[in-house]
Amino acid sequence: MSRSAQMAWTAVQAMDDKKGEEIKIIDISEVSVIADYFLIASGRNRNQIQAMADAVEEALGRSGFMPKSIEGYRTAAWILMDYRDVVIHIFSEEERDFYDLERIWRDGKEISMSDLKDLC
């Protein structure tokens, strides 16, 4: 069981439980040293985006994972949660379209939720 895969799986489940939209899991371990996974999700409004971030922080905290930093919570247009091996991006729909991280990190390998679960 990979520690980073377990962390990513826990975060994905938390975002999915809060109805996160278009959750993407990008394995960047072969193309970058900054993390193993980028998780990208969208929310419809500020309250949902903050609820997703709260759920992720709570679920990972219960599993013993503490964030290095969390930024953007107050405005909730783009919340960045850095857990070292896993970096989580929770966007408003507009901000996600504007920054288009999926395009920027296209050299990474997008994996499905079931593939991630198998790695745990």
Buried (B, 14 or more C-beta within 10 A) or exposed (E): EBEBBBBBBBBBBBBBEBEBBEBBBBBBBEEEEEBBBBBBBBBEEEEBBBBBBBBBBEBBEEEEBEBEEBEBBEEBBBBBBBBBBBBBBBBBBEBBEEBEBBEEBEEBBBBEBEEBEEBE
